């Protein structure tokens, strides 16, 4: 007696699908702008820094060594002098930061 009559819901499936996908699209957009895009920008800047390495630059490696670039090889290896007469070879991509740049040679 006190039961309410049941009403049929509208059979509009497209609106329901779009409404349910909207949070996923929003989450992906936020993740892209907060995580993916800045990481790509940082990677691009690091690659440009590594490509601009030249003899005489003072660099910091990811291992924490500070030294002066003695030789830059084309095969991705950099020779770094960390003390008088002590030279180590490091991969270019392990250079974390260029501490001081040298002036380019006059043409």
Backbone as XML, in Angstrom:
<?xml version="1.0"?>
<chain id="A" units="angstrom">
  <residue number="1" name="UNK">
    <atom name="N" x="0.778" y="-1.195" z="0.000"/>
    <atom name="CA" x="0.000" y="0.000" z="0.000"/>
    <atom name="C" x="0.827" y="1.270" z="0.000"/>
  </residue>
  <residue number="2" name="UNK">
    <atom name="N" x="1.879" y="1.233" z="0.762"/>
    <atom name="CA" x="2.698" y="2.437" z="0.835"/>
    <atom name="C" x="3.856" y="2.438" z="-0.159"/>
  </residue>
  <residue number="3" name="UNK">
    <atom name="N" x="3.887" y="1.507" z="-1.039"/>
    <atom name="CA" x="4.965" y="1.425" z="-2.028"/>
    <atom name="C" x="4.739" y="2.478" z="-3.105"/>
  </residue>
  <residue number="4" name="UNK">
    <atom name="N" x="5.843" y="3.133" z="-3.503"/>
    <atom name="CA" x="5.731" y="4.141" z="-4.549"/>
    <atom name="C" x="5.859" y="3.451" z="-5.903"/>
  </residue>
  <residue number="5" name="UNK">
    <atom name="N" x="5.209" y="3.986" z="-6.891"/>
    <atom name="CA" x="5.314" y="3.351" z="-8.209"/>
    <atom name="C" x="6.712" y="3.544" z="-8.802"/>
  </residue>
  <residue number="6" name="UNK">
    <atom name="N" x="7.217" y="2.553" z="-9.501"/>
    <atom name="CA" x="8.547" y="2.608" z="-10.114"/>
    <atom name="C" x="8.432" y="3.312" z="-11.462"/>
  </residue>
  <residue number="7" name="UNK">
    <atom name="N" x="9.343" y="4.215" z="-11.703"/>
    <atom name="CA" x="9.359" y="4.933" z="-12.968"/>
    <atom name="C" x="10.564" y="4.458" z="-13.786"/>
  </residue>
  <residue number="8" name="UNK">
    <atom name="N" x="10.378" y="4.345" z="-15.039"/>
    <atom name="CA" x="11.460" y="3.909" z="-15.919"/>
    <atom name="C" x="12.463" y="5.055" z="-16.094"/>
  </residue>
  <residue number="9" name="UNK">
    <atom name="N" x="13.739" y="4.695" z="-16.121"/>
    <atom name="CA" x="14.768" y="5.707" z="-16.342"/>
    <atom name="C" x="14.899" y="5.970" z="-17.830"/>
  </residue>
  <residue number="10" name="UNK">
    <atom name="N" x="15.405" y="7.139" z="-18.139"/>
    <atom name="CA" x="15.613" y="7.480" z="-19.542"/>
    <atom name="C" x="16.716" y="6.591" z="-20.103"/>
  </residue>
  <residue number="11" name="UNK">
    <atom name="N" x="16.566" y="6.121" z="-21.310"/>
    <atom name="CA" x="17.516" y="5.207" z="-21.932"/>
    <atom name="C" x="18.536" y="5.970" z="-22.775"/>
  </residue>
  <residue number="12" name="UNK">
    <atom name="N" x="19.106" y="7.034" z="-22.226"/>
    <atom name="CA" x="20.088" y="7.842" z="-22.941"/>
    <atom name="C" x="21.487" y="7.382" z="-22.522"/>
  </residue>
  <residue number="13" name="UNK">
    <atom name="N" x="22.055" y="6.418" z="-23.230"/>
    <atom name="CA" x="23.343" y="5.828" z="-22.883"/>
    <atom name="C" x="24.530" y="6.708" z="-23.199"/>
  </residue>
  <residue number="14" name="UNK">
    <atom name="N" x="24.422" y="7.565" z="-24.191"/>
    <atom name="CA" x="25.545" y="8.413" z="-24.595"/>
    <atom name="C" x="25.906" y="9.418" z="-23.509"/>
  </residue>
  <residue number="15" name="UNK">
    <atom name="N" x="24.939" y="10.037" z="-22.908"/>
    <atom name="CA" x="25.194" y="11.020" z="-21.853"/>
    <atom name="C" x="25.824" y="10.343" z="-20.642"/>
  </residue>
  <residue number="16" name="UNK">
    <atom name="N" x="25.366" y="9.164" z="-20.313"/>
    <atom name="CA" x="25.929" y="8.423" z="-19.183"/>
    <atom name="C" x="27.373" y="8.034" z="-19.428"/>
  </residue>
  <residue number="17" name="UNK">
    <atom name="N" x="27.686" y="7.642" z="-20.645"/>
    <atom name="CA" x="29.053" y="7.256" z="-20.984"/>
    <atom name="C" x="29.986" y="8.462" z="-20.916"/>
  </residue>
  <residue number="18" name="UNK">
    <atom name="N" x="29.559" y="9.577" z="-21.487"/>
    <atom name="CA" x="30.386" y="10.784" z="-21.442"/>
    <atom name="C" x="30.586" y="11.264" z="-20.014"/>
  </residue>
  <residue number="19" name="UNK">
    <atom name="N" x="29.570" y="11.182" z="-19.226"/>
    <atom name="CA" x="29.652" y="11.615" z="-17.837"/>
    <atom name="C" x="30.600" y="10.718" z="-17.044"/>
  </residue>
  <residue number="20" name="UNK">
    <atom name="N" x="30.593" y="9.440" z="-17.325"/>
    <atom name="CA" x="31.469" y="8.531" z="-16.589"/>
    <atom name="C" x="32.920" y="8.618" z="-17.069"/>
  </residue>
  <residue number="21" name="UNK">
    <atom name="N" x="33.158" y="9.011" z="-18.315"/>
    <atom name="CA" x="34.523" y="9.141" z="-18.828"/>
    <atom name="C" x="35.162" y="10.493" z="-18.497"/>
  </residue>
  <residue number="22" name="UNK">
    <atom name="N" x="34.362" y="11.469" z="-18.167"/>
    <atom name="CA" x="34.875" y="12.810" z="-17.904"/>
    <atom name="C" x="35.907" y="12.841" z="-16.766"/>
  </residue>
  <residue number="23" name="UNK">
    <atom name="N" x="35.714" y="12.170" z="-15.640"/>
    <atom name="CA" x="36.745" y="12.194" z="-14.587"/>
    <atom name="C" x="38.066" y="11.574" z="-15.047"/>
  </residue>
  <residue number="24" name="UNK">
    <atom name="N" x="38.013" y="10.525" z="-15.840"/>
    <atom name="CA" x="39.239" y="9.904" z="-16.334"/>
    <atom name="C" x="40.004" y="10.848" z="-17.255"/>
  </residue>
  <residue number="25" name="UNK">
    <atom name="N" x="39.295" y="11.533" z="-18.130"/>
    <atom name="CA" x="39.930" y="12.494" z="-19.032"/>
    <atom name="C" x="40.526" y="13.644" z="-18.227"/>
  </residue>
  <residue number="26" name="UNK">
    <atom name="N" x="39.819" y="14.108" z="-17.235"/>
    <atom name="CA" x="40.300" y="15.192" z="-16.387"/>
    <atom name="C" x="41.548" y="14.777" z="-15.613"/>
  </residue>
  <residue number="27" name="UNK">
    <atom name="N" x="41.568" y="13.574" z="-15.068"/>
    <atom name="CA" x="42.733" y="13.071" z="-14.334"/>
    <atom name="C" x="43.936" y="12.965" z="-15.270"/>
  </residue>
  <residue number="28" name="UNK">
    <atom name="N" x="43.731" y="12.452" z="-16.482"/>
    <atom name="CA" x="44.835" y="12.338" z="-17.432"/>
    <atom name="C" x="45.381" y="13.709" z="-17.808"/>
  </residue>
  <residue number="29" name="UNK">
    <atom name="N" x="44.514" y="14.676" z="-18.010"/>
    <atom name="CA" x="44.957" y="16.030" z="-18.358"/>
    <atom name="C" x="45.781" y="16.646" z="-17.225"/>
  </residue>
  <residue number="30" name="UNK">
    <atom name="N" x="45.338" y="16.470" z="-16.007"/>
    <atom name="CA" x="46.077" y="16.993" z="-14.854"/>
    <atom name="C" x="47.437" y="16.312" z="-14.738"/>
  </residue>
  <residue number="31" name="UNK">
    <atom name="N" x="47.482" y="14.990" z="-14.905"/>
    <atom name="CA" x="48.746" y="14.252" z="-14.841"/>
    <atom name="C" x="49.699" y="14.715" z="-15.936"/>
  </residue>
  <residue number="32" name="UNK">
    <atom name="N" x="49.173" y="14.974" z="-17.119"/>
    <atom name="CA" x="50.023" y="15.407" z="-18.224"/>
    <atom name="C" x="50.660" y="16.755" z="-17.918"/>
  </residue>
  <residue number="33" name="UNK">
    <atom name="N" x="49.869" y="17.707" z="-17.468"/>
    <atom name="CA" x="50.397" y="19.045" z="-17.238"/>
    <atom name="C" x="51.233" y="19.164" z="-15.974"/>
  </residue>
  <residue number="34" name="UNK">
    <atom name="N" x="51.010" y="18.303" z="-14.987"/>
    <atom name="CA" x="51.774" y="18.397" z="-13.743"/>
    <atom name="C" x="52.983" y="17.471" z="-13.692"/>
  </residue>
  <residue number="35" name="UNK">
    <atom name="N" x="52.967" y="16.364" z="-14.440"/>
    <atom name="CA" x="54.057" y="15.398" z="-14.349"/>
    <atom name="C" x="54.793" y="15.170" z="-15.664"/>
  </residue>
  <residue number="36" name="UNK">
    <atom name="N" x="54.084" y="14.818" z="-16.695"/>
    <atom name="CA" x="54.718" y="14.384" z="-17.940"/>
    <atom name="C" x="55.382" y="15.546" z="-18.666"/>
  </residue>
  <residue number="37" name="UNK">
    <atom name="N" x="54.683" y="16.629" z="-18.842"/>
    <atom name="CA" x="55.209" y="17.769" z="-19.604"/>
    <atom name="C" x="56.445" y="18.392" z="-18.949"/>
  </residue>
  <residue number="38" name="UNK">
    <atom name="N" x="56.454" y="18.657" z="-17.629"/>
    <atom name="CA" x="57.673" y="19.202" z="-17.011"/>
    <atom name="C" x="58.866" y="18.245" z="-17.106"/>
  </residue>
  <residue number="39" name="UNK">
    <atom name="N" x="58.609" y="16.944" z="-17.004"/>
    <atom name="CA" x="59.692" y="15.974" z="-17.101"/>
    <atom name="C" x="60.298" y="15.977" z="-18.503"/>
  </residue>
  <residue number="40" name="UNK">
    <atom name="N" x="59.463" y="16.077" z="-19.519"/>
    <atom name="CA" x="59.964" y="16.143" z="-20.890"/>
    <atom name="C" x="60.787" y="17.411" z="-21.109"/>
  </residue>
  <residue number="41" name="UNK">
    <atom name="N" x="60.342" y="18.518" z="-20.541"/>
    <atom name="CA" x="61.066" y="19.785" z="-20.672"/>
    <atom name="C" x="62.431" y="19.689" z="-19.989"/>
  </residue>
  <residue number="42" name="UNK">
    <atom name="N" x="62.465" y="19.098" z="-18.808"/>
    <atom name="CA" x="63.714" y="18.945" z="-18.078"/>
    <atom name="C" x="64.681" y="18.034" z="-18.838"/>
  </residue>
  <residue number="43" name="UNK">
    <atom name="N" x="64.175" y="16.969" z="-19.418"/>
    <atom name="CA" x="64.995" y="16.052" z="-20.201"/>
    <atom name="C" x="65.578" y="16.750" z="-21.427"/>
  </residue>
  <residue number="44" name="UNK">
    <atom name="N" x="64.779" y="17.574" z="-22.071"/>
    <atom name="CA" x="65.232" y="18.319" z="-23.246"/>
    <atom name="C" x="66.339" y="19.307" z="-22.865"/>
  </residue>
  <residue number="45" name="UNK">
    <atom name="N" x="66.193" y="20.002" z="-21.739"/>
    <atom name="CA" x="67.204" y="20.941" z="-21.274"/>
    <atom name="C" x="68.505" y="20.228" z="-20.920"/>
  </residue>
  <residue number="46" name="UNK">
    <atom name="N" x="68.404" y="19.056" z="-20.282"/>
    <atom name="CA" x="69.587" y="18.285" z="-19.915"/>
    <atom name="C" x="70.333" y="17.818" z="-21.161"/>
  </residue>
  <residue number="47" name="UNK">
    <atom name="N" x="69.585" y="17.380" z="-22.159"/>
    <atom name="CA" x="70.207" y="16.924" z="-23.403"/>
    <atom name="C" x="70.946" y="18.078" z="-24.085"/>
  </residue>
  <residue number="48" name="UNK">
    <atom name="N" x="70.352" y="19.270" z="-24.092"/>
    <atom name="CA" x="71.001" y="20.440" z="-24.687"/>
    <atom name="C" x="72.258" y="20.812" z="-23.905"/>
  </residue>
  <residue number="49" name="UNK">
    <atom name="N" x="72.211" y="20.708" z="-22.569"/>
    <atom name="CA" x="73.374" y="21.020" z="-21.739"/>
    <atom name="C" x="74.519" y="20.052" z="-22.030"/>
  </residue>
  <residue number="50" name="UNK">
    <atom name="N" x="74.194" y="18.770" z="-22.145"/>
    <atom name="CA" x="75.213" y="17.756" z="-22.399"/>
    <atom name="C" x="75.827" y="17.944" z="-23.786"/>
  </residue>
  <residue number="51" name="UNK">
    <atom name="N" x="75.004" y="18.295" z="-24.753"/>
    <atom name="CA" x="75.522" y="18.502" z="-26.109"/>
    <atom name="C" x="76.411" y="19.741" z="-26.187"/>
  </residue>
  <residue number="52" name="UNK">
    <atom name="N" x="76.231" y="20.704" z="-25.280"/>
    <atom name="CA" x="77.011" y="21.938" z="-25.299"/>
    <atom name="C" x="78.290" y="21.842" z="-24.461"/>
  </residue>
  <residue number="53" name="UNK">
    <atom name="N" x="78.595" y="20.663" z="-23.905"/>
    <atom name="CA" x="79.818" y="20.506" z="-23.122"/>
    <atom name="C" x="81.039" y="20.743" z="-23.994"/>
  </residue>
  <residue number="54" name="UNK">
    <atom name="N" x="82.049" y="21.400" z="-23.420"/>
    <atom name="CA" x="83.308" y="21.590" z="-24.150"/>
    <atom name="C" x="84.461" y="21.602" z="-23.151"/>
  </residue>
  <residue number="55" name="UNK">
    <atom name="N" x="85.652" y="21.534" z="-23.690"/>
    <atom name="CA" x="86.856" y="21.475" z="-22.879"/>
    <atom name="C" x="86.952" y="22.713" z="-21.983"/>
  </residue>
  <residue number="56" name="UNK">
    <atom name="N" x="87.275" y="22.493" z="-20.713"/>
    <atom name="CA" x="87.444" y="23.600" z="-19.782"/>
    <atom name="C" x="86.240" y="23.855" z="-18.892"/>
  </residue>
  <residue number="57" name="UNK">
    <atom name="N" x="85.089" y="23.268" z="-19.207"/>
    <atom name="CA" x="83.895" y="23.443" z="-18.370"/>
    <atom name="C" x="84.083" y="22.721" z="-17.041"/>
  </residue>
  <residue number="58" name="UNK">
    <atom name="N" x="83.655" y="23.354" z="-15.959"/>
    <atom name="CA" x="83.669" y="22.686" z="-14.663"/>
    <atom name="C" x="82.297" y="22.044" z="-14.476"/>
  </residue>
  <residue number="59" name="UNK">
    <atom name="N" x="82.295" y="20.729" z="-14.211"/>
    <atom name="CA" x="81.044" y="19.980" z="-14.165"/>
    <atom name="C" x="80.899" y="19.220" z="-12.852"/>
  </residue>
  <residue number="60" name="UNK">
    <atom name="N" x="79.656" y="18.867" z="-12.558"/>
    <atom name="CA" x="79.306" y="18.031" z="-11.420"/>
    <atom name="C" x="78.683" y="16.762" z="-11.976"/>
  </residue>
  <residue number="61" name="UNK">
    <atom name="N" x="79.231" y="15.608" z="-11.593"/>
    <atom name="CA" x="78.671" y="14.351" z="-12.069"/>
    <atom name="C" x="77.572" y="13.899" z="-11.119"/>
  </residue>
  <residue number="62" name="UNK">
    <atom name="N" x="76.781" y="12.934" z="-11.547"/>
    <atom name="CA" x="75.712" y="12.423" z="-10.696"/>
    <atom name="C" x="76.267" y="11.685" z="-9.479"/>
  </residue>
  <residue number="63" name="UNK">
    <atom name="N" x="77.523" y="11.263" z="-9.559"/>
    <atom name="CA" x="78.168" y="10.611" z="-8.427"/>
    <atom name="C" x="78.703" y="11.597" z="-7.407"/>
  </residue>
  <residue number="64" name="UNK">
    <atom name="N" x="78.652" y="12.895" z="-7.706"/>
    <atom name="CA" x="79.084" y="13.912" z="-6.768"/>
    <atom name="C" x="80.492" y="14.410" z="-7.000"/>
  </residue>
  <residue number="65" name="UNK">
    <atom name="N" x="81.139" y="13.985" z="-8.074"/>
    <atom name="CA" x="82.491" y="14.450" z="-8.372"/>
    <atom name="C" x="82.440" y="15.764" z="-9.122"/>
  </residue>
  <residue number="66" name="UNK">
    <atom name="N" x="83.294" y="16.698" z="-8.709"/>
    <atom name="CA" x="83.418" y="17.974" z="-9.397"/>
    <atom name="C" x="84.769" y="17.974" z="-10.086"/>
  </residue>
  <residue number="67" name="UNK">
    <atom name="N" x="84.760" y="18.325" z="-11.356"/>
    <atom name="CA" x="86.006" y="18.331" z="-12.097"/>
    <atom name="C" x="85.909" y="19.197" z="-13.336"/>
  </residue>
  <residue number="68" name="UNK">
    <atom name="N" x="87.021" y="19.247" z="-14.059"/>
    <atom name="CA" x="87.104" y="20.056" z="-15.269"/>
    <atom name="C" x="87.162" y="19.121" z="-16.473"/>
  </residue>
  <residue number="69" name="UNK">
    <atom name="N" x="86.371" y="19.434" z="-17.489"/>
    <atom name="CA" x="86.336" y="18.613" z="-18.692"/>
    <atom name="C" x="87.651" y="18.800" z="-19.435"/>
  </residue>
  <residue number="70" name="UNK">
    <atom name="N" x="88.328" y="17.666" z="-19.711"/>
    <atom name="CA" x="89.590" y="17.688" z="-20.424"/>
    <atom name="C" x="89.374" y="17.334" z="-21.890"/>
  </residue>
  <residue number="71" name="UNK">
    <atom name="N" x="88.484" y="16.381" z="-22.125"/>
    <atom name="CA" x="88.266" y="15.917" z="-23.494"/>
    <atom name="C" x="86.814" y="15.470" z="-23.632"/>
  </residue>
  <residue number="72" name="UNK">
    <atom name="N" x="86.187" y="15.856" z="-24.736"/>
    <atom name="CA" x="84.813" y="15.456" z="-25.029"/>
    <atom name="C" x="84.860" y="14.546" z="-26.246"/>
  </residue>
  <residue number="73" name="UNK">
    <atom name="N" x="84.448" y="13.299" z="-26.046"/>
    <atom name="CA" x="84.450" y="12.351" z="-27.152"/>
    <atom name="C" x="83.110" y="12.322" z="-27.865"/>
  </residue>
  <residue number="74" name="UNK">
    <atom name="N" x="83.154" y="11.876" z="-29.117"/>
    <atom name="CA" x="81.922" y="11.772" z="-29.902"/>
    <atom name="C" x="81.108" y="10.540" z="-29.540"/>
  </residue>
  <residue number="75" name="UNK">
    <atom name="N" x="81.730" y="9.608" z="-28.823"/>
    <atom name="CA" x="81.062" y="8.351" z="-28.500"/>
    <atom name="C" x="80.308" y="8.402" z="-27.176"/>
  </residue>
  <residue number="76" name="UNK">
    <atom name="N" x="80.074" y="9.591" z="-26.655"/>
    <atom name="CA" x="79.292" y="9.736" z="-25.425"/>
    <atom name="C" x="80.126" y="9.674" z="-24.164"/>
  </residue>
  <residue number="77" name="UNK">
    <atom name="N" x="81.454" y="9.755" z="-24.292"/>
    <atom name="CA" x="82.327" y="9.698" z="-23.128"/>
    <atom name="C" x="83.038" y="11.030" z="-22.963"/>
  </residue>
  <residue number="78" name="UNK">
    <atom name="N" x="83.125" y="11.489" z="-21.712"/>
    <atom name="CA" x="83.794" y="12.740" z="-21.369"/>
    <atom name="C" x="84.923" y="12.397" z="-20.413"/>
  </residue>
  <residue number="79" name="UNK">
    <atom name="N" x="86.088" y="12.978" z="-20.640"/>
    <atom name="CA" x="87.204" y="12.790" z="-19.722"/>
    <atom name="C" x="87.233" y="13.992" z="-18.792"/>
  </residue>
  <residue number="80" name="UNK">
    <atom name="N" x="87.175" y="13.732" z="-17.491"/>
    <atom name="CA" x="87.080" y="14.783" z="-16.482"/>
    <atom name="C" x="88.293" y="14.694" z="-15.561"/>
  </residue>
  <residue number="81" name="UNK">
    <atom name="N" x="88.961" y="15.823" z="-15.343"/>
    <atom name="CA" x="90.090" y="15.871" z="-14.416"/>
    <atom name="C" x="89.551" y="16.318" z="-13.062"/>
  </residue>
  <residue number="82" name="UNK">
    <atom name="N" x="89.656" y="15.423" z="-12.054"/>
    <atom name="CA" x="89.096" y="15.727" z="-10.737"/>
    <atom name="C" x="90.162" y="16.236" z="-9.768"/>
  </residue>
  <residue number="83" name="UNK">
    <atom name="N" x="91.441" y="16.023" z="-10.094"/>
    <atom name="CA" x="92.566" y="16.550" z="-9.315"/>
    <atom name="C" x="93.751" y="16.642" z="-10.271"/>
  </residue>
  <residue number="84" name="UNK">
    <atom name="N" x="94.857" y="17.230" z="-9.807"/>
    <atom name="CA" x="96.032" y="17.351" z="-10.668"/>
    <atom name="C" x="96.518" y="15.970" z="-11.088"/>
  </residue>
  <residue number="85" name="UNK">
    <atom name="N" x="96.446" y="15.692" z="-12.371"/>
    <atom name="CA" x="96.922" y="14.423" z="-12.906"/>
    <atom name="C" x="95.957" y="13.258" z="-12.743"/>
  </residue>
  <residue number="86" name="UNK">
    <atom name="N" x="94.796" y="13.483" z="-12.147"/>
    <atom name="CA" x="93.815" y="12.408" z="-11.959"/>
    <atom name="C" x="92.648" y="12.654" z="-12.915"/>
  </residue>
  <residue number="87" name="UNK">
    <atom name="N" x="92.562" y="11.791" z="-13.929"/>
    <atom name="CA" x="91.505" y="11.931" z="-14.922"/>
    <atom name="C" x="90.623" y="10.702" z="-14.890"/>
  </residue>
  <residue number="88" name="UNK">
    <atom name="N" x="89.332" y="10.926" z="-14.983"/>
    <atom name="CA" x="88.362" y="9.827" z="-15.038"/>
    <atom name="C" x="87.505" y="9.992" z="-16.283"/>
  </residue>
  <residue number="89" name="UNK">
    <atom name="N" x="87.009" y="8.871" z="-16.763"/>
    <atom name="CA" x="86.099" y="8.909" z="-17.901"/>
    <atom name="C" x="84.684" y="8.751" z="-17.369"/>
  </residue>
  <residue number="90" name="UNK">
    <atom name="N" x="83.790" y="9.548" z="-17.887"/>
    <atom name="CA" x="82.386" y="9.496" z="-17.472"/>
    <atom name="C" x="81.503" y="9.553" z="-18.711"/>
  </residue>
  <residue number="91" name="UNK">
    <atom name="N" x="80.356" y="8.944" z="-18.624"/>
    <atom name="CA" x="79.392" y="9.044" z="-19.713"/>
    <atom name="C" x="78.791" y="10.438" z="-19.710"/>
  </residue>
  <residue number="92" name="UNK">
    <atom name="N" x="78.515" y="10.950" z="-20.890"/>
    <atom name="CA" x="77.974" y="12.310" z="-20.999"/>
    <atom name="C" x="76.673" y="12.480" z="-20.223"/>
  </residue>
  <residue number="93" name="UNK">
    <atom name="N" x="75.805" y="11.492" z="-20.300"/>
    <atom name="CA" x="74.498" y="11.659" z="-19.658"/>
    <atom name="C" x="74.570" y="11.597" z="-18.139"/>
  </residue>
  <residue number="94" name="UNK">
    <atom name="N" x="75.748" y="11.253" z="-17.567"/>
    <atom name="CA" x="75.872" y="11.265" z="-16.108"/>
    <atom name="C" x="76.342" y="12.619" z="-15.577"/>
  </residue>
  <residue number="95" name="UNK">
    <atom name="N" x="76.532" y="13.582" z="-16.458"/>
    <atom name="CA" x="76.865" y="14.936" z="-16.016"/>
    <atom name="C" x="75.568" y="15.582" z="-15.533"/>
  </residue>
  <residue number="96" name="UNK">
    <atom name="N" x="75.543" y="15.937" z="-14.249"/>
    <atom name="CA" x="74.319" y="16.469" z="-13.655"/>
    <atom name="C" x="74.182" y="17.971" z="-13.858"/>
  </residue>
  <residue number="97" name="UNK">
    <atom name="N" x="75.323" y="18.681" z="-13.826"/>
    <atom name="CA" x="75.246" y="20.138" z="-13.874"/>
    <atom name="C" x="76.572" y="20.687" z="-14.385"/>
  </residue>
  <residue number="98" name="UNK">
    <atom name="N" x="76.507" y="21.764" z="-15.132"/>
    <atom name="CA" x="77.697" y="22.489" z="-15.533"/>
    <atom name="C" x="77.841" y="23.653" z="-14.561"/>
  </residue>
  <residue number="99" name="UNK">
    <atom name="N" x="78.911" y="23.607" z="-13.764"/>
    <atom name="CA" x="79.110" y="24.605" z="-12.708"/>
    <atom name="C" x="79.571" y="25.936" z="-13.298"/>
  </residue>
  <residue number="100" name="UNK">
    <atom name="N" x="80.527" y="25.890" z="-14.222"/>
    <atom name="CA" x="80.983" y="27.119" z="-14.867"/>
    <atom name="C" x="81.349" y="26.802" z="-16.309"/>
  </residue>
  <residue number="101" name="UNK">
    <atom name="N" x="80.954" y="27.684" z="-17.193"/>
    <atom name="CA" x="81.213" y="27.513" z="-18.615"/>
    <atom name="C" x="82.467" y="28.295" z="-18.975"/>
  </residue>
  <residue number="102" name="UNK">
    <atom name="N" x="83.166" y="27.801" z="-19.994"/>
    <atom name="CA" x="84.292" y="28.547" z="-20.533"/>
    <atom name="C" x="83.822" y="29.350" z="-21.717"/>
  </residue>
  <residue number="103" name="UNK">
    <atom name="N" x="84.533" y="30.398" z="-22.011"/>
    <atom name="CA" x="84.197" y="31.219" z="-23.168"/>
    <atom name="C" x="84.602" y="30.477" z="-24.431"/>
  </residue>
  <residue number="104" name="UNK">
    <atom name="N" x="83.795" y="30.564" z="-25.475"/>
    <atom name="CA" x="84.166" y="29.893" z="-26.718"/>
    <atom name="C" x="85.413" y="30.530" z="-27.332"/>
  </residue>
  <residue number="105" name="UNK">
    <atom name="N" x="86.179" y="29.714" z="-28.032"/>
    <atom name="CA" x="87.398" y="30.206" z="-28.661"/>
    <atom name="C" x="87.044" y="31.177" z="-29.784"/>
  </residue>
  <residue number="106" name="UNK">
    <atom name="N" x="87.899" y="32.174" z="-29.954"/>
    <atom name="CA" x="87.658" y="33.157" z="-31.007"/>
    <atom name="C" x="87.825" y="32.491" z="-32.375"/>
  </residue>
  <residue number="107" name="UNK">
    <atom name="N" x="86.968" y="32.839" z="-33.296"/>
    <atom name="CA" x="86.993" y="32.181" z="-34.600"/>
    <atom name="C" x="88.081" y="32.740" z="-35.482"/>
  </residue>
</chain>
